[in-house]
Amino acid sequence: PQHLTSKSIDLCEACRSLKPEQAGFITHDKAAQIRYVSGQYPVMPQLYSLVRQACVRSLSGEVCQGREGPIIFGDNYQGYVFSHTFFLGDRQARGLKRWYSIIVLMMDKVFLINSWSFLVKNCQFLIHDLQRKSKQIYDSEPPDGRQVPDKLESSPGVTSTSIEQFLRGRRGPKQSFRSITSLTGESNLFRQLHSYFSLLLKYGGSRLVERQLEGPPLVKTTLSQGGG
């Protein structure tokens, strides 16, 4: 894929999917005359709110039993979403886990439902690979990798910490939340994800083709015409 460039945007490490000097990646499918574009934000502004809402819902209320796994939700106005939630181990995170979701957003509910098996199979393949790499990093870190806050002044028998002190104690001084590239040890992870999702869209879109069927009218149509 080719690189796109843009101005730097001030984002924390965990929120950024690309380097500051990059706007994204682009892949040309010359045979199909299609371009697959990956960026920090949707290229089309009208999609921003739809994607943002789908992301928030996929990590909050719209989860399957046990939280980890695939689910479909949505409506005719905000679109329909396939979401597969999963976690990666992180010794600096609350609960030692960092939650993520892979989502596919489209307006065609029937097409999305018919793509369920295809999406589940390919998303789980990717998720297992990410979890395998993450486990290697997780196991290589000391079990007591999280730093303990320094002793603070307080009343006898009472310990008080501010939110800033609490977060600084968990992650260390001037240390932000860890990115998925840090958790997996893959510096070029988003380039790899772009290539994988481009193929997923290419083959997922070519699986089902609409055809106009010709034949005798349906029974309901025949009875309706006869009654008229």
N, C-alpha and C positions, 0 to 999 in steps of 0.2 A: 504493500500500500504506500501511497505517497503521503507526505506530511503537509498539513496546512499550518500557516503561521498567523498569529494575531498578537494584540497587545497583552501584556501581563495583567492578570486579575488577582487581587489579594484574597486567597483562599487558604484555609488550613490544609495540612498534608492529607488528612483523612478525607476531606471534601473534594480534593483535586484528583481528577482522573488522567490529567495530562500535565506535562511540564509547562512552566509559565510561558515559555516562548512558543508553545504549540497551540494551535486551535483545534487540531484533530487529525484524522486520517481519512483518506479517500481511496477507494478501489474501483477501477473501471472494468466492467464486464462488457467487452467490445462486441461479443456475439449477441448479447441481449440488449445492447445499448442502454445499460443501466449503470448508475454510479451509486456506490454504497458509501455513506459518509458517517463518520463517528466524531463527535465533539463533546465538549463539556456541557453544552446546552443544545436543545433542538435548533436546527437551522431555520425552521418555520416558527415565527413567534407565537402563532395561534396554538401550536402544539405544547408550548411550555407549561401552561396551566394544567393541561390534560396529563402530561407526563409526570409533573410534580405531584398531582393528586394521586395518580396511580402508584407512585413510589411511596408516598406516605401511607396510603391504605395497605399496601403490600407488606409493610413492616409494623403495622399496628393492629387494626381490627380484622382485616381480611386475610386470615391465616387459617390453615387446616388444623385439625386436632393434633396436639403435640407441637404446634407452631411450625415445625420443619416439614416441608413437602409442597406439592403443587396444588393450585386452586384456580378457579375461574370466577371472576366477579365483574360487575359493570352494568351499564344501561345504554339505552339508545342515544342519550345526550352526551355522556362523558366517554363513551366507548367501552369496549369489553377488553378485559385484561387477563392474560394468563400469567400467573405469578408462581415462582418456585422459590420458597424461602429456605435458607440454609445458614449455617454458622461456621466460623473459623475460630480456632483456639487463639486466645490472646491473654497472656499472663498479666497484662496491665489493664484489662477491661473488667468491668463489673460482672461477676459471675464467670470470669475467665473465658468469655465468649464474645464474639463480635458478629452481629446478625447482618445478613445481606439478602437480596432477592434479585432474581433474574425475571424481568417482565417483558411481555409481548403485548402491545396495545394495538387494537384495530377496531373498526366500526362494524365489521362483518362477524356477527355472533356465530352463524352457522359454520363459516370457514374456520373460525378459531376452535370451535368444539370438535370439528372433524380433524383438526391438527393436534389434538390432545396427545395421542400416543407418540407422534413424531416429536413434539416439543418436550414431553417428559423424558423420553429416551435420550435425546441429545443434551438437554440441560443437566440431567443426572450424570452423564458422562463428563461434562465440564466441571460440575460441582465436585465429583469424586476426585478429579485431578487437582482441583484447588485445595481440597481438604487434605489430600495426601501431602502436597507441598507445605501446607500450613502446619501439619502435624510434625514434620521434620524440623521446622523452625521452633515450634512450641516445645518439643522434646529436648532441643539443644539448649534451651534457656533454663536457668536455675529456677527451682520451684518457688523460691522466695524472691523472684525478680522484682516484684512490686515493692517500692520503697515505702517505709513507714514514716509518717509525719514526725517532725521534731516535737519534743515536748513543749507544750504551750503553757503560758501563765493562765491559771484558772483558780476558782475557789477551791477550798479543800474538798477532795473527793469528787470534784466535777471537772470534766475535760470538755473544752469548747473549741471548735475550729470554725473558721469562716469557709465559705464555699471555695474561695480562691486557694486557701491553705489546704483544704481537703483534696482538691484536684491536683495541686502541686505535689502533695505528698504521695498520691497514687501514681503519678506519671513522672515525677522527678522535676527539678527546676527547669523552666522554659522548655518543657517537652510537650508537644501536642499529641492528640490522639493518633494512633498509628494507622497508616494507610494499608490497603490491601496488598500493595506491592511489598511493603515491609513484612506483612504477615506471611506471605508466600515466598519471599526471597526472590521474586521475579521482577527485575527492574523494567523489562519490556512487556509487562503483563498486558497493558491496555492495547498495545500493538497486536499481541496474540489474540486478545478478545475481539478486536476489530475484524481480524481475518476469520475467526471462528464464526462470529455472528453474521458476517457477510455471506459465508457459505450456508449458514442456517436459513437466512432469508432467501437465498437463491434456490436451494433445493426444497425448502418449505413452500415457496410460492409456486413451484412447478409441479408439486405433487397432485394438486386438484385442478381440473380444467372444466369450466362450464361449457356445456354443449346443449344445443336446442334439439329437443326430442320431437320427432314427428310420429303420429299414430292416430288411432281413433280417439274421439273425445272421451273424457271421463264419464262414468255412469251418472254422476250428479249433474253434469252439464247436459247430458242427453235428456234426463227426466225433466230438467228445468225447461228446456226448449220445447219438449213435448207438451208440458202442462200449459205453456203460453199459447 
